[in-house]
Each structure stands twice: as C-alpha cells, then as structure tokens.
Amino acid sequence: MTDIRRTILWVVFAFSLIMLWDKWQIHNGNPATFFPAASPVTAQNSSTNGAENTANATPAATVNTAVDATGAAAEAAPVGETVVITTDVLRLTLSTEGGTVVRTELLNYKQDADRSQPVVLLDETPQHSYVAQTGLIGGNYPTHKTVMQLQPGERTLQDGQDSLTVRLESPEMDGVKLVKTLTFKRGAYDVAVQHDVINTGNQSINPQLYLQLLRDNLPIDGGNAFYSTFTGPAFYSEAGKYQKVEFKDIDKGKASFEKQADNGYVAMVQHYFASAWLLNDGIERENFVRKVDANFYTAGAITTLGQIEPGQSKTLNARFFAGPQQEKMLETLSPGLVLVKDYGMFTILAKPLYWLLDKIHSVLGNWGWSIIGLVLLLKIAFYWLNAKAYASMAKMKALNPRITEMRERLKDKPQQMQQEMMRIYREEKVNPLGGCLPIMIQIPVFIALYWVLLSSVEIRQAPWILWITDLSAKDPLFILPILMTLSSLLQTALNPVPPDPMQAKMMWFMPLIFSFMFFMFPAGLVLYWLTNNVLSIAQQWVINVRMGVPPQFNHPFKKQPAAAK
C-alpha cells in the first residue's frame, strides 16, 4: 500500500513497539516502561532474625565460623544502644551493636506523605528493615552482632565545623580487636568508615572483612501504581559494568552479577535514592547476594585483609553512601556510581537531555519552565525535518479531493486504483509516509525524557505554577492531561483525512488511546508533551498557510468534497 494507510500502520507499529518493549523488559526482569505489573510482596516482615550466614557467601576455605547475616546468633547476645549523629544534610542513627547503621534521614528531602518530615532511607522497624553492617569472619571475631564501646565525642556537626568523627571499639575476641572510626563531612552523604583490625593475641591471624546491606523486599512508599522503578541490589565493576539483581532472581537462585572484582561497589537501589558500600580500586573482593529470610535479602562484598602478626594491625578504609541520586554528586564519589540513576537502554539520549535540562534550569531556576525551554530547543533542532513532514501533509491535504474522486471512480478496479494513486503521488511529488517521520523521531526522545523526568531526584517535589506543586507526580486536577488530549485531537483535526472512513476513525482513536496513559504520568512529562503539541500545531498552521492550503478542522465524519472533473 502506498496511500495514507501506511502512515496509520506506522503509528500503530510504533505504538506496538512500545508495548512489545514493555513485555520484553518484564521478561528480562526489568520494570516496564509504561505498563508495569505490581511487584509481588512476600510475607510481612517479622524481625531481623534470619537463618543464613555470611560465611557461606565467601570462597575462602579458611572461613570456618558462621556469622548470621541478619543477626541471629547461637546464643542470645546483649543489644547495644543507639546514638544519633547529625550533620547539615544527614541524620544517621548508629547502633553500638556492631556499629550497624540502622537509620538514615536525608534532611534536605521531604516525605511525600508528610513534607514536614525528612526522607528516611535506611530504617529498622517492625514494619520495615534496611540496615548497613560490617564485621569480621574467619574465626570467633567481632561481627555486626558484637556490642562495641562508643568513645566520647561530639555527635552533632557544629556551625563552622567541617568534619565530625565517631569511634567505636569492640572487645577482644580470640585475640582480635576491631575499631571502627566514622568520619562525617559537611554537605556529604558519604561517610568514611575506617576499620582497624588489631591482633592482640600470640598467634598470626588471617581475617576477612565483610560489608553488606540488608533489607526486605517490601515496596517503598509513595510509588505510582501505573509505573514503577527498580528496587533491589546492584553491583558495578569495570568488567561487569552496572548489574541489577532482582529479588525474584535471588529467590530462584538465578542472580547474575560479577562475583570477583578489585573495583566498583555494591549498592541497594530504589526510586530517587540509594545506599552503597564503596571500596578503593585495587582491593580484591568477592561480591555476594543471599536470601536470609522470608523476605530478607543481603548484598555485600568480602575482602581478605591478609596475614596479621601478633601485636600488629591492619587498616581497611571504606565509604558508606546513603543519599539522593544526584548525578553531579554521584560522579565525584566513585566510578560508575552515577549508574544507580538508571536510564536503561536510552541512556545515550537521556544523559544529554538531562544535561541540557540542567543547564536550562541553571538559567531559569524553575524545572517546569526548564521543561518548556527544553521543548523549544528540541523543536528548533528538528525544525527543518518537521517542516518537510508538515509540508508533505499539506500536499496530501490538497490532494485529498482528487484522491477521493479517483477512489470513488475506480472503486471496482482496485489494481487500477492503486496504479492511479501511485501516479498521482509521483506527479505531485508527495510522500504519503512523510507525515509519520516526526512521530518516529519523537518516540525515542519521548521515552528518554520519560526516564529523565521519572528518575531525576532534582525534579521530585519541584513546583511549577499554581496547582502543580510536584512535577514528578501526576497532575492532581488532571488539567494538563486534559489539555494534552485536546491538543492531540486538534493536531489530528489539522491533518488530512484519509479517504477510507475506517482509516479516518482510526486516526482519532490513536491519540485518545495514547492520551489515556498521560493521566497517570508525572506532570512534568505531560507538560513536555503538551508543549510539544502546541508548538507542532503552530508550526503546522504556519506551513499550511505558506503553501496556500488554508487550515481546516477535519473530523472522521466529514465528507470530503469531490474534485472537479
């Protein structure tokens, strides 16, 4: 077919590709782009006592002791106290039981449900558990279950103070003492954690240090039922690159990631925020994931400290990160850490779009107006390409009466009708597919920008005007989706009406179906598409007038006039 039906088929094909992409994402364990299924939720969290042990995750044959990853011990152990350390951006709760991080509050980010309260990332409650732990294995050594002694010192970063140090010391266990020194810096979401392992015995030792993140698989609050983002462990190394691990793959024993590395990190990722253990490059480590209870999972790394002689000590420095997925900050902390802000396969388009959006925001100071500015620049970039497409559509519109008359005259001779139609298109130099090109170009840009707006914590709770107080959430009054739908219908009305009545009706059904999704999309994304539609209508209007084809508002029930014979 060489008539307008091809345009429709291309639109249907593009829409189908989006749907197929969604199914392929789901098949491969990734969140769907547009129509994700709700994540399965396993049994309710009962406690942080599990049954598995960290030692089983290590490759070392010398590791004979069993350290329960969730805190279960063969004998009941005393529970330590907690201490709260506060900086200008972070409020961290530390347990003296192993020096475990049991709560982190991000002071510059507010909860969706109650904007008077800061976002809580790590937490340990009867309803939810998400903690960061370190300890030693290879003997009866201090672990994250060992009650440590908190040393005196400041607990709040004072005005004019750039750093704050907190020190914990374990008791001697089998001639081994572990000292943890945490250093907090102003404006930083990463905490330097120094591990000093001291051999106080009379025999050499060869311990291993583990760093792990433990959490349940319960969904985070504030999500949208219409779309979802990845929640779970993630690893990065130069060899394996960025690798996400689904909880369900851990359940099935099918978790795939780079297990041996001497660089990279282990992280726990969720929408907008992440935590991670960062080790310096060159430190050999073994990465692991494990299901430790009904709905509890741990991800971490184990590194060998090497031989420590009596009276000697060894130091291993690590950093613990718990904070927002800010691209500029993540890029400075560790190679590849910026990838926790996951754009998927559209990273090649999404990253420059975010860079451009950020540059515009630095000038305008408002993310809503920045989105509009981004659309303006994209329309300028694609102006001539769109102009050719709209010019082709204008020619098609001018030819419609002639095509309608010909189809009516040759309706009983389909082969001759097809030949005559091809002749008309050839003589008039009209490409029936020309009007489809802008759509084909905009779809990948749209999907890339979808992930930019969905993933950028900078846009979270960012206001625009009046009733739009959060560009990352759906429009509470649905005004933008309604305007977007009307603009899509208006744009359809300005397009040439296919001679076939069924095709004409299809041209109206497609924008309605497509627009339906926007009612649950972030307001920022709808604002982008609405602005794009308005500018496209204006450009199409101007091109029609220049070509002597007065703009007409067509509808599928309008009868096309016959051309004069």
WOPENOR-V442096 format. One record per residue. N is the residue number from 1. SS is DSSP state (H for helix, E for strand, C for the rest). PHI is phi in whole degrees, -180 to 180 (NA if undefined). D_FIRST is the distance of its C-alpha to the first C-alpha in whole Angstrom. Layout:
# WOPENOR-V442096
n->N ss->SS phi->PHI d_first->D_FIRST
n->N ss->SS phi->PHI d_first->D_FIRST
This chain:
# WOPENOR-V442096
n->1 ss->C phi->NA d_first->0
n->2 ss->C phi->-121 d_first->4
n->3 ss->C phi->-93 d_first->6
n->4 ss->C phi->-62 d_first->8
n->5 ss->H phi->-58 d_first->7
n->6 ss->H phi->-64 d_first->7
n->7 ss->H phi->-60 d_first->10
n->8 ss->H phi->-63 d_first->11
n->9 ss->H phi->-62 d_first->10
n->10 ss->H phi->-66 d_first->12
n->11 ss->H phi->-63 d_first->15
n->12 ss->H phi->-61 d_first->15
n->13 ss->H phi->-63 d_first->15
n->14 ss->H phi->-64 d_first->18
n->15 ss->H phi->-64 d_first->20
n->16 ss->H phi->-64 d_first->20
n->17 ss->H phi->-61 d_first->21
n->18 ss->H phi->-62 d_first->24
n->19 ss->H phi->-66 d_first->25
n->20 ss->H phi->-65 d_first->24
n->21 ss->H phi->-61 d_first->27
n->22 ss->H phi->-57 d_first->29
n->23 ss->H phi->-65 d_first->29
n->24 ss->H phi->-67 d_first->30
n->25 ss->H phi->-60 d_first->32
n->26 ss->H phi->-63 d_first->34
n->27 ss->H phi->-60 d_first->34
n->28 ss->C phi->-95 d_first->36
n->29 ss->C phi->81 d_first->38
n->30 ss->C phi->-102 d_first->37
n->31 ss->C phi->-68 d_first->37
n->32 ss->C phi->-67 d_first->34
n->33 ss->C phi->-75 d_first->32
n->34 ss->C phi->-119 d_first->31
n->35 ss->C phi->-129 d_first->32
n->36 ss->C phi->-74 d_first->35
n->37 ss->C phi->-83 d_first->37
n->38 ss->C phi->-65 d_first->41
n->39 ss->C phi->-69 d_first->43
n->40 ss->C phi->-67 d_first->45
n->41 ss->C phi->-114 d_first->49
n->42 ss->C phi->-85 d_first->52
n->43 ss->C phi->-57 d_first->55
n->44 ss->C phi->-62 d_first->57
n->45 ss->C phi->-59 d_first->59
n->46 ss->C phi->-104 d_first->63
n->47 ss->C phi->-165 d_first->64
n->48 ss->C phi->-97 d_first->64
n->49 ss->C phi->-96 d_first->66
n->50 ss->C phi->-117 d_first->64
n->51 ss->C phi->-129 d_first->65
n->52 ss->C phi->-90 d_first->63
n->53 ss->E phi->-132 d_first->65
n->54 ss->H phi->-66 d_first->64
n->55 ss->H phi->-58 d_first->66
n->56 ss->H phi->-65 d_first->63
n->57 ss->H phi->-87 d_first->61
n->58 ss->C phi->-93 d_first->63
n->59 ss->C phi->-89 d_first->63
n->60 ss->C phi->-73 d_first->66
n->61 ss->C phi->-74 d_first->69
n->62 ss->C phi->-81 d_first->72
n->63 ss->C phi->-82 d_first->70
n->64 ss->C phi->-113 d_first->72
n->65 ss->C phi->-88 d_first->73
n->66 ss->C phi->-110 d_first->70
n->67 ss->C phi->-110 d_first->69
n->68 ss->E phi->-67 d_first->67
n->69 ss->C phi->-66 d_first->64
n->70 ss->C phi->-102 d_first->64
n->71 ss->C phi->108 d_first->68
n->72 ss->C phi->-73 d_first->69
n->73 ss->C phi->-126 d_first->73
n->74 ss->C phi->-64 d_first->75
n->75 ss->C phi->-123 d_first->78
n->76 ss->C phi->-64 d_first->77
n->77 ss->C phi->-115 d_first->77
n->78 ss->C phi->-66 d_first->78
n->79 ss->C phi->-92 d_first->76
n->80 ss->C phi->-78 d_first->76
n->81 ss->C phi->-90 d_first->76
n->82 ss->E phi->-117 d_first->73
n->83 ss->E phi->-135 d_first->73
n->84 ss->E phi->-105 d_first->71
n->85 ss->E phi->-109 d_first->70
n->86 ss->E phi->-122 d_first->69
n->87 ss->C phi->-116 d_first->67
n->88 ss->C phi->-74 d_first->66
n->89 ss->C phi->-124 d_first->62
n->90 ss->E phi->-138 d_first->63
n->91 ss->E phi->-120 d_first->65
n->92 ss->E phi->-114 d_first->66
n->93 ss->E phi->-103 d_first->68
n->94 ss->E phi->-116 d_first->69
n->95 ss->E phi->-95 d_first->71
n->96 ss->C phi->-71 d_first->74
n->97 ss->E phi->-74 d_first->73
n->98 ss->C phi->79 d_first->72
n->99 ss->C phi->68 d_first->71
n->100 ss->C phi->-74 d_first->67
n->101 ss->E phi->-82 d_first->65
n->102 ss->E phi->-108 d_first->65
n->103 ss->E phi->-163 d_first->63
n->104 ss->E phi->-134 d_first->61
n->105 ss->E phi->-116 d_first->61
n->106 ss->E phi->-95 d_first->59
n->107 ss->E phi->-68 d_first->61
n->108 ss->E phi->-91 d_first->58
n->109 ss->E phi->-126 d_first->56
n->110 ss->E phi->-108 d_first->56
n->111 ss->C phi->-68 d_first->55
n->112 ss->C phi->-69 d_first->52
n->113 ss->C phi->-74 d_first->54
n->114 ss->C phi->-142 d_first->57
n->115 ss->C phi->-76 d_first->57
n->116 ss->C phi->-87 d_first->61
n->117 ss->C phi->-111 d_first->61
n->118 ss->E phi->-74 d_first->59
n->119 ss->E phi->-65 d_first->57
n->120 ss->E phi->-104 d_first->58
n->121 ss->C phi->-95 d_first->56
n->122 ss->C phi->-80 d_first->59
n->123 ss->E phi->-164 d_first->61
n->124 ss->E phi->-134 d_first->63
n->125 ss->C phi->-136 d_first->63
n->126 ss->C phi->-61 d_first->64
n->127 ss->C phi->-94 d_first->60
n->128 ss->C phi->-155 d_first->59
n->129 ss->E phi->-136 d_first->60
n->130 ss->E phi->-158 d_first->58
n->131 ss->E phi->-135 d_first->61
n->132 ss->E phi->-121 d_first->62
n->133 ss->E phi->-134 d_first->64
n->134 ss->E phi->-142 d_first->66
n->135 ss->E phi->178 d_first->69
n->136 ss->E phi->-113 d_first->71
n->137 ss->E phi->-133 d_first->70
n->138 ss->C phi->115 d_first->72
n->139 ss->C phi->176 d_first->75
n->140 ss->C phi->-81 d_first->77
n->141 ss->C phi->-108 d_first->76
n->142 ss->C phi->-61 d_first->75
n->143 ss->C phi->-122 d_first->72
n->144 ss->C phi->-74 d_first->70
n->145 ss->C phi->-100 d_first->72
n->146 ss->C phi->-82 d_first->75
n->147 ss->E phi->-74 d_first->77
n->148 ss->C phi->-106 d_first->77
n->149 ss->E phi->-95 d_first->80
n->150 ss->E phi->-82 d_first->78
n->151 ss->C phi->-83 d_first->80
n->152 ss->C phi->-61 d_first->82
n->153 ss->C phi->160 d_first->80
n->154 ss->C phi->-68 d_first->78
n->155 ss->C phi->-118 d_first->75
n->156 ss->E phi->-130 d_first->73
n->157 ss->C phi->-75 d_first->72
n->158 ss->C phi->-83 d_first->74
n->159 ss->C phi->-58 d_first->73
n->160 ss->C phi->85 d_first->74
n->161 ss->C phi->-97 d_first->74
n->162 ss->C phi->-95 d_first->71
n->163 ss->E phi->-148 d_first->71
n->164 ss->E phi->-143 d_first->72
n->165 ss->E phi->-117 d_first->74
n->166 ss->E phi->-124 d_first->74
n->167 ss->E phi->-126 d_first->76
n->168 ss->E phi->-127 d_first->76
n->169 ss->E phi->-126 d_first->78
n->170 ss->C phi->-87 d_first->78
n->171 ss->C phi->-72 d_first->82
n->172 ss->C phi->-72 d_first->83
n->173 ss->E phi->-134 d_first->81
n->174 ss->C phi->54 d_first->82
n->175 ss->C phi->76 d_first->83
n->176 ss->E phi->-127 d_first->80
n->177 ss->E phi->-125 d_first->79
n->178 ss->E phi->-114 d_first->76
n->179 ss->E phi->-117 d_first->76
n->180 ss->E phi->-112 d_first->73
n->181 ss->E phi->-121 d_first->73
n->182 ss->E phi->-104 d_first->70
n->183 ss->E phi->-118 d_first->70
n->184 ss->E phi->-102 d_first->68
n->185 ss->E phi->-121 d_first->67
n->186 ss->C phi->-63 d_first->66
n->187 ss->C phi->75 d_first->62
n->188 ss->C phi->-109 d_first->61
n->189 ss->C phi->-100 d_first->59
n->190 ss->E phi->-104 d_first->60
n->191 ss->E phi->-117 d_first->64
n->192 ss->E phi->-74 d_first->66
n->193 ss->E phi->-121 d_first->67
n->194 ss->E phi->-98 d_first->70
n->195 ss->E phi->-108 d_first->71
n->196 ss->E phi->-106 d_first->75
n->197 ss->E phi->-105 d_first->76
n->198 ss->E phi->-113 d_first->80
n->199 ss->E phi->-88 d_first->81
n->200 ss->C phi->-96 d_first->85
n->201 ss->C phi->-91 d_first->86
n->202 ss->C phi->-116 d_first->88
n->203 ss->C phi->-131 d_first->85
n->204 ss->C phi->-69 d_first->82
n->205 ss->E phi->-130 d_first->78
n->206 ss->C phi->-140 d_first->75
n->207 ss->C phi->-79 d_first->73
n->208 ss->E phi->-120 d_first->69
n->209 ss->E phi->-107 d_first->67
n->210 ss->E phi->-113 d_first->64
n->211 ss->E phi->-129 d_first->62
n->212 ss->E phi->-145 d_first->60
n->213 ss->E phi->-117 d_first->58
n->214 ss->E phi->-119 d_first->58
n->215 ss->E phi->-155 d_first->56
n->216 ss->E phi->-86 d_first->55
n->217 ss->C phi->-104 d_first->51
n->218 ss->C phi->-69 d_first->52
n->219 ss->C phi->-66 d_first->49
n->220 ss->C phi->-78 d_first->50
n->221 ss->C phi->-76 d_first->50
n->222 ss->C phi->85 d_first->48
n->223 ss->C phi->-77 d_first->45
n->224 ss->E phi->-105 d_first->42
n->225 ss->C phi->-67 d_first->41
n->226 ss->C phi->-87 d_first->37
n->227 ss->E phi->-145 d_first->37
n->228 ss->C phi->-142 d_first->39
n->229 ss->C phi->-126 d_first->41
n->230 ss->C phi->-72 d_first->42
n->231 ss->C phi->-131 d_first->46
n->232 ss->E phi->153 d_first->48
n->233 ss->E phi->-71 d_first->50
n->234 ss->E phi->-149 d_first->48
n->235 ss->E phi->-125 d_first->50
n->236 ss->E phi->-140 d_first->49
n->237 ss->E phi->-151 d_first->51
n->238 ss->C phi->-62 d_first->50
n->239 ss->C phi->-76 d_first->49
n->240 ss->C phi->-91 d_first->47
n->241 ss->E phi->58 d_first->45
n->242 ss->E phi->-83 d_first->45
n->243 ss->E phi->-131 d_first->45
n->244 ss->E phi->-90 d_first->44
n->245 ss->E phi->-125 d_first->46
n->246 ss->C phi->-75 d_first->45
n->247 ss->H phi->-58 d_first->48
n->248 ss->H phi->-66 d_first->46
n->249 ss->H phi->-71 d_first->46
n->250 ss->H phi->-65 d_first->50
n->251 ss->H phi->-57 d_first->50
n->252 ss->H phi->-87 d_first->49
n->253 ss->C phi->71 d_first->50
n->254 ss->C phi->-114 d_first->47
n->255 ss->C phi->-65 d_first->48
n->256 ss->C phi->-120 d_first->46
n->257 ss->C phi->-164 d_first->48
n->258 ss->C phi->-75 d_first->50
n->259 ss->C phi->-86 d_first->54
n->260 ss->E phi->-107 d_first->56
n->261 ss->E phi->-158 d_first->56
n->262 ss->C phi->-126 d_first->58
n->263 ss->C phi->-159 d_first->56
n->264 ss->C phi->96 d_first->54
n->265 ss->E phi->-157 d_first->54
n->266 ss->E phi->-121 d_first->54
n->267 ss->E phi->-135 d_first->52
n->268 ss->E phi->-123 d_first->52
n->269 ss->E phi->-112 d_first->49
n->270 ss->C phi->-148 d_first->48
n->271 ss->C phi->-60 d_first->46
n->272 ss->C phi->76 d_first->47
n->273 ss->E phi->-133 d_first->50
n->274 ss->E phi->-160 d_first->51
n->275 ss->E phi->-127 d_first->55
n->276 ss->E phi->-162 d_first->55
n->277 ss->E phi->-100 d_first->58
n->278 ss->E phi->-116 d_first->58
n->279 ss->E phi->-114 d_first->60
n->280 ss->C phi->-66 d_first->61
n->281 ss->C phi->-62 d_first->59
n->282 ss->C phi->96 d_first->61
n->283 ss->C phi->-91 d_first->62
n->284 ss->C phi->-67 d_first->61
n->285 ss->E phi->-148 d_first->60
n->286 ss->E phi->-113 d_first->59
n->287 ss->E phi->-83 d_first->56
n->288 ss->E phi->-150 d_first->56
n->289 ss->E phi->-134 d_first->54
n->290 ss->E phi->-159 d_first->56
n->291 ss->E phi->-86 d_first->56
n->292 ss->E phi->-111 d_first->59
n->293 ss->E phi->-164 d_first->59
n->294 ss->C phi->-52 d_first->57
n->295 ss->C phi->-137 d_first->55
n->296 ss->E phi->-118 d_first->57
n->297 ss->E phi->-138 d_first->55
n->298 ss->E phi->-126 d_first->57
n->299 ss->E phi->-136 d_first->55
n->300 ss->E phi->-170 d_first->58
n->301 ss->E phi->-141 d_first->59
n->302 ss->E phi->-125 d_first->62
n->303 ss->E phi->-130 d_first->64
n->304 ss->E phi->-87 d_first->67
n->305 ss->C phi->-83 d_first->70
n->306 ss->C phi->91 d_first->72
n->307 ss->C phi->-69 d_first->76
n->308 ss->E phi->-122 d_first->78
n->309 ss->C phi->-81 d_first->82
n->310 ss->C phi->-54 d_first->85
n->311 ss->C phi->81 d_first->85
n->312 ss->C phi->-101 d_first->82
n->313 ss->E phi->-145 d_first->79
n->314 ss->E phi->-134 d_first->75
n->315 ss->E phi->-120 d_first->73
n->316 ss->E phi->-129 d_first->69
n->317 ss->E phi->-101 d_first->67
n->318 ss->E phi->-138 d_first->64
n->319 ss->E phi->-131 d_first->62
n->320 ss->E phi->-110 d_first->61
n->321 ss->E phi->-111 d_first->58
n->322 ss->E phi->-147 d_first->57
n->323 ss->E phi->-175 d_first->55
n->324 ss->E phi->-79 d_first->52
n->325 ss->C phi->-88 d_first->49
n->326 ss->C phi->-86 d_first->49
n->327 ss->H phi->-58 d_first->48
n->328 ss->H phi->-61 d_first->50
n->329 ss->H phi->-70 d_first->53
n->330 ss->H phi->-61 d_first->52
n->331 ss->H phi->-63 d_first->51
n->332 ss->H phi->-87 d_first->55
n->333 ss->H phi->-83 d_first->56
n->334 ss->C phi->-164 d_first->54
n->335 ss->C phi->-57 d_first->52
n->336 ss->C phi->82 d_first->48
n->337 ss->H phi->-67 d_first->50
n->338 ss->H phi->-62 d_first->47
n->339 ss->H phi->-73 d_first->45
n->340 ss->H phi->-64 d_first->46
n->341 ss->C phi->-83 d_first->44
n->342 ss->C phi->-94 d_first->41
n->343 ss->C phi->-98 d_first->37
n->344 ss->H phi->67 d_first->36
n->345 ss->H phi->-72 d_first->33
n->346 ss->H phi->-97 d_first->32
n->347 ss->H phi->-57 d_first->36
n->348 ss->H phi->-61 d_first->35
n->349 ss->H phi->-96 d_first->33
n->350 ss->H phi->-67 d_first->36
n->351 ss->H phi->-63 d_first->39
n->352 ss->H phi->-65 d_first->38
n->353 ss->H phi->-65 d_first->37
n->354 ss->H phi->-65 d_first->40
n->355 ss->H phi->-57 d_first->42
n->356 ss->H phi->-67 d_first->41
n->357 ss->H phi->-61 d_first->41
n->358 ss->H phi->-65 d_first->45
n->359 ss->H phi->-65 d_first->45
n->360 ss->H phi->-64 d_first->44
n->361 ss->H phi->-64 d_first->46
n->362 ss->H phi->-63 d_first->49
n->363 ss->H phi->-94 d_first->49
n->364 ss->H phi->-86 d_first->48
n->365 ss->C phi->77 d_first->50
n->366 ss->C phi->-140 d_first->48
n->367 ss->H phi->-70 d_first->45
n->368 ss->H phi->-65 d_first->43
n->369 ss->H phi->-66 d_first->43
n->370 ss->H phi->-67 d_first->42
n->371 ss->H phi->-63 d_first->39
n->372 ss->H phi->-62 d_first->38
n->373 ss->H phi->-62 d_first->40
n->374 ss->H phi->-63 d_first->37
n->375 ss->H phi->-62 d_first->34
n->376 ss->H phi->-58 d_first->35
n->377 ss->H phi->-66 d_first->36
n->378 ss->H phi->-65 d_first->32
n->379 ss->H phi->-66 d_first->31
n->380 ss->H phi->-65 d_first->33
n->381 ss->H phi->-63 d_first->32
n->382 ss->C phi->-101 d_first->28
n->383 ss->H phi->-59 d_first->29
n->384 ss->H phi->-70 d_first->27
n->385 ss->H phi->-66 d_first->24
n->386 ss->H phi->-67 d_first->24
n->387 ss->H phi->-61 d_first->25
n->388 ss->H phi->-63 d_first->22
n->389 ss->H phi->-66 d_first->19
n->390 ss->H phi->-68 d_first->21
n->391 ss->H phi->-64 d_first->21
n->392 ss->H phi->-63 d_first->17
n->393 ss->H phi->-67 d_first->17
n->394 ss->H phi->-64 d_first->20
n->395 ss->H phi->-63 d_first->18
n->396 ss->H phi->-61 d_first->15
n->397 ss->H phi->-65 d_first->18
n->398 ss->H phi->-68 d_first->20
n->399 ss->H phi->-85 d_first->17
n->400 ss->H phi->-54 d_first->16
n->401 ss->H phi->-58 d_first->19
n->402 ss->H phi->-67 d_first->18
n->403 ss->H phi->-66 d_first->14
n->404 ss->H phi->-63 d_first->16
n->405 ss->H phi->-63 d_first->18
n->406 ss->H phi->-65 d_first->16
n->407 ss->H phi->-64 d_first->14
n->408 ss->H phi->-68 d_first->17
n->409 ss->H phi->-71 d_first->19
n->410 ss->C phi->-113 d_first->16
n->411 ss->C phi->-64 d_first->15
n->412 ss->C phi->-92 d_first->17
n->413 ss->C phi->-128 d_first->15
n->414 ss->H phi->-60 d_first->11
n->415 ss->H phi->-66 d_first->11
n->416 ss->H phi->-66 d_first->13
n->417 ss->H phi->-62 d_first->11
n->418 ss->H phi->-65 d_first->8
n->419 ss->H phi->-64 d_first->10
n->420 ss->H phi->-66 d_first->12
n->421 ss->H phi->-65 d_first->10
n->422 ss->H phi->-63 d_first->9
n->423 ss->H phi->-65 d_first->13
n->424 ss->H phi->-62 d_first->14
n->425 ss->H phi->-61 d_first->12
n->426 ss->H phi->-68 d_first->14
n->427 ss->H phi->-66 d_first->17
n->428 ss->H phi->-87 d_first->18
n->429 ss->C phi->56 d_first->17
n->430 ss->C phi->-113 d_first->14
n->431 ss->C phi->-104 d_first->12
n->432 ss->C phi->-63 d_first->10
n->433 ss->C phi->-94 d_first->11
n->434 ss->H phi->-60 d_first->14
n->435 ss->H phi->-72 d_first->16
n->436 ss->H phi->-84 d_first->15
n->437 ss->H phi->-59 d_first->17
n->438 ss->H phi->-57 d_first->21
n->439 ss->H phi->-64 d_first->20
n->440 ss->H phi->-63 d_first->19
n->441 ss->H phi->-76 d_first->22
n->442 ss->H phi->-73 d_first->24
n->443 ss->H phi->-60 d_first->24
n->444 ss->H phi->-65 d_first->26
n->445 ss->H phi->-65 d_first->28
n->446 ss->H phi->-62 d_first->29
n->447 ss->H phi->-66 d_first->29
n->448 ss->H phi->-62 d_first->32
n->449 ss->H phi->-69 d_first->34
n->450 ss->H phi->-54 d_first->34
n->451 ss->H phi->-71 d_first->36
n->452 ss->H phi->-63 d_first->38
n->453 ss->H phi->-71 d_first->39
n->454 ss->H phi->-76 d_first->39
n->455 ss->H phi->-99 d_first->41
n->456 ss->C phi->-81 d_first->43
n->457 ss->H phi->-66 d_first->47
n->458 ss->H phi->-62 d_first->48
n->459 ss->H phi->-89 d_first->45
n->460 ss->C phi->-60 d_first->47
n->461 ss->C phi->61 d_first->49
n->462 ss->C phi->-81 d_first->48
n->463 ss->C phi->-83 d_first->48
n->464 ss->C phi->-118 d_first->46
n->465 ss->C phi->-140 d_first->47
n->466 ss->C phi->48 d_first->49
n->467 ss->C phi->-80 d_first->48
n->468 ss->C phi->-87 d_first->46
n->469 ss->C phi->-102 d_first->48
n->470 ss->C phi->-151 d_first->46
n->471 ss->C phi->-70 d_first->43
n->472 ss->C phi->-89 d_first->43
n->473 ss->C phi->-110 d_first->43
n->474 ss->C phi->-67 d_first->41
n->475 ss->C phi->-62 d_first->41
n->476 ss->C phi->-66 d_first->44
n->477 ss->C phi->-102 d_first->43
n->478 ss->C phi->59 d_first->40
n->479 ss->H phi->-69 d_first->40
n->480 ss->H phi->-62 d_first->37
n->481 ss->H phi->-61 d_first->35
n->482 ss->H phi->-66 d_first->35
n->483 ss->H phi->-62 d_first->34
n->484 ss->H phi->-64 d_first->32
n->485 ss->H phi->-64 d_first->30
n->486 ss->H phi->-63 d_first->31
n->487 ss->H phi->-66 d_first->29
n->488 ss->H phi->-66 d_first->26
n->489 ss->H phi->-68 d_first->26
n->490 ss->H phi->-63 d_first->27
n->491 ss->H phi->-63 d_first->24
n->492 ss->H phi->-64 d_first->22
n->493 ss->H phi->-65 d_first->23
n->494 ss->H phi->-82 d_first->23
n->495 ss->C phi->-81 d_first->19
n->496 ss->C phi->-62 d_first->17
n->497 ss->C phi->-85 d_first->17
n->498 ss->C phi->-61 d_first->13
n->499 ss->C phi->-60 d_first->14
n->500 ss->C phi->-74 d_first->13
n->501 ss->H phi->-58 d_first->16
n->502 ss->H phi->-65 d_first->16
n->503 ss->H phi->-63 d_first->13
n->504 ss->H phi->-62 d_first->16
n->505 ss->H phi->-67 d_first->19
n->506 ss->H phi->-61 d_first->17
n->507 ss->H phi->-61 d_first->17
n->508 ss->H phi->-93 d_first->21
n->509 ss->H phi->-70 d_first->21
n->510 ss->H phi->-61 d_first->20
n->511 ss->H phi->-64 d_first->23
n->512 ss->H phi->-67 d_first->25
n->513 ss->H phi->-65 d_first->25
n->514 ss->H phi->-66 d_first->25
n->515 ss->H phi->-67 d_first->28
n->516 ss->H phi->-56 d_first->30
n->517 ss->H phi->-63 d_first->31
n->518 ss->C phi->-70 d_first->32
n->519 ss->C phi->-68 d_first->35
n->520 ss->C phi->-112 d_first->37
n->521 ss->C phi->-81 d_first->36
n->522 ss->C phi->-55 d_first->38
n->523 ss->H phi->-59 d_first->39
n->524 ss->H phi->-62 d_first->39
n->525 ss->H phi->-69 d_first->35
n->526 ss->H phi->-64 d_first->34
n->527 ss->H phi->-60 d_first->36
n->528 ss->H phi->-59 d_first->34
n->529 ss->H phi->-69 d_first->31
n->530 ss->H phi->-62 d_first->32
n->531 ss->H phi->-61 d_first->34
n->532 ss->H phi->-61 d_first->30
n->533 ss->H phi->-63 d_first->29
n->534 ss->H phi->-61 d_first->31
n->535 ss->H phi->-67 d_first->31
n->536 ss->H phi->-65 d_first->27
n->537 ss->H phi->-62 d_first->28
n->538 ss->H phi->-62 d_first->31
n->539 ss->H phi->-65 d_first->29
n->540 ss->H phi->-63 d_first->26
n->541 ss->H phi->-62 d_first->28
n->542 ss->H phi->-62 d_first->30
n->543 ss->H phi->-66 d_first->27
n->544 ss->H phi->-62 d_first->26
n->545 ss->H phi->-64 d_first->29
n->546 ss->H phi->-62 d_first->30
n->547 ss->C phi->-89 d_first->27
n->548 ss->C phi->74 d_first->28
n->549 ss->C phi->-112 d_first->26
n->550 ss->C phi->-56 d_first->28
n->551 ss->C phi->-58 d_first->27
n->552 ss->C phi->-128 d_first->26
n->553 ss->C phi->-95 d_first->26
n->554 ss->C phi->-96 d_first->23
n->555 ss->C phi->-144 d_first->23
n->556 ss->C phi->-68 d_first->21
n->557 ss->C phi->-99 d_first->23
n->558 ss->C phi->-81 d_first->24
n->559 ss->C phi->-82 d_first->23
n->560 ss->C phi->-78 d_first->21
n->561 ss->C phi->-70 d_first->23
n->562 ss->C phi->-81 d_first->22
n->563 ss->C phi->-75 d_first->22
n->564 ss->C phi->-68 d_first->26
n->565 ss->C phi->-86 d_first->25
